Amino acid sequence: MKFAVIVFPGSNCDRDMYHASKDALGEEADLVWYADANLASYDAILLPGGFSYGDYLRTGAIASTSTIVSQLKIQADKGVLILGVCNGFQILLESGLLPGAMLKNKNLKFMCRFEQLMVENNHTIFTTAYGEKEVISLPIAHGEGNYYCDPTTLASLKANNQIVFSYVNNPNGSVADIAGIVNERGNVLGMMPHPERAVEALLGCDDGLKLFKSMLENWREAYVAGA
């Protein structure tokens, strides 16, 4: 499986994503500068956390207008797996690949700590290695992680089982305790907590590794097992 880790000006979690996919998971991975990107040969695309373009205007807003987003939309339509974490999630929202918007945390402070999450849907491409309603621990690091959507969108997310992760103790005010969602097709996941920072017990927790293993196992089942 071949991963593309997209690097924007201001990205700072790209090396963590690279390490998670290449070293912890043992798969092929490239750091891909956003302006030079050709995503056609990749099986999964990772949008890392950070402060793309310094978070000017809104978090993820400027990055969402870059030319690479048109490629992301093409690859998403083809069923390629796309994972956006923290600023990557914000970019997915701003670009319309996922519904909703991100507001400042309810306490108006940047928060950096581990939070407990509940796996609300373990039947997605990203979560089959988790148990049903499993409680996991992942780090957060954000100032604008307060997920918002209108009641109609929320009802749709619930009806389609698109809410993948929820906070056990909501730290930022996100509607319905939402920590991560997928698109209707199920191949685009956005989440604020950082699974790539929790792939080794040495780092204090390896709960995030199951997410990457889920991606790999489901990709192999779809594209390798029957080949």
Rosetta blueprint (number, residue, H / E / L):
1 M L
2 K E
3 F E
4 A E
5 V E
6 I E
7 V E
8 F L
9 P L
10 G L
11 S E
12 N L
13 C L
14 D H
15 R H
16 D H
17 M H
18 Y H
19 H H
20 A H
21 S H
22 K H
23 D H
24 A H
25 L L
26 G L
27 E L
28 E E
29 A E
30 D E
31 L E
32 V E
33 W E
34 Y H
35 A H
36 D H
37 A L
38 N L
39 L L
40 A L
41 S L
42 Y L
43 D L
44 A E
45 I E
46 L E
47 L E
48 P L
49 G L
50 G E
51 F L
52 S H
53 Y H
54 G H
55 D H
56 Y L
57 L L
58 R L
59 T L
60 G L
61 A L
62 I L
63 A H
64 S H
65 T H
66 S L
67 T L
68 I H
69 V H
70 S H
71 Q H
72 L H
73 K H
74 I H
75 Q H
76 A H
77 D H
78 K H
79 G L
80 V L
81 L E
82 I E
83 L E
84 G E
85 V E
86 C L
87 N H
88 G H
89 F H
90 Q H
91 I H
92 L H
93 L H
94 E H
95 S L
96 G L
97 L L
98 L L
99 P L
100 G L
101 A E
102 M E
103 L E
104 K L
105 N L
106 K L
107 N L
108 L L
109 K L
110 F L
111 M E
112 C E
113 R E
114 F E
115 E E
116 Q E
117 L E
118 M E
119 V E
120 E L
121 N L
122 N L
123 H L
124 T L
125 I L
126 F L
127 T L
128 T L
129 A L
130 Y L
131 G L
132 E L
133 K L
134 E L
135 V E
136 I E
137 S E
138 L E
139 P E
140 I E
141 A E
142 H E
143 G L
144 E L
145 G L
146 N E
147 Y E
148 Y E
149 C L
150 D L
151 P H
152 T H
153 T H
154 L H
155 A H
156 S H
157 L H
158 K H
159 A H
160 N L
161 N L
162 Q L
163 I E
164 V E
165 F E
166 S E
167 Y E
168 V L
169 N L
170 N L
171 P L
172 N L
173 G L
174 S L
175 V H
176 A H
177 D H
178 I E
179 A E
180 G E
181 I E
182 V E
183 N L
184 E L
185 R L
186 G L
187 N L
188 V E
189 L E
190 G E
191 M E
192 M L
193 P L
194 H L
195 P H
196 E H
197 R H
198 A L
199 V L
200 E E
201 A H
202 L H
203 L H
204 G L
205 C E
206 D L
207 D L
208 G L
209 L H
210 K H
211 L H
212 F H
213 K H
214 S H
215 M H
216 L H
217 E H
218 N H
219 W H
220 R H
221 E H
222 A H
223 Y H
224 V L
225 A L
226 G L
227 A L
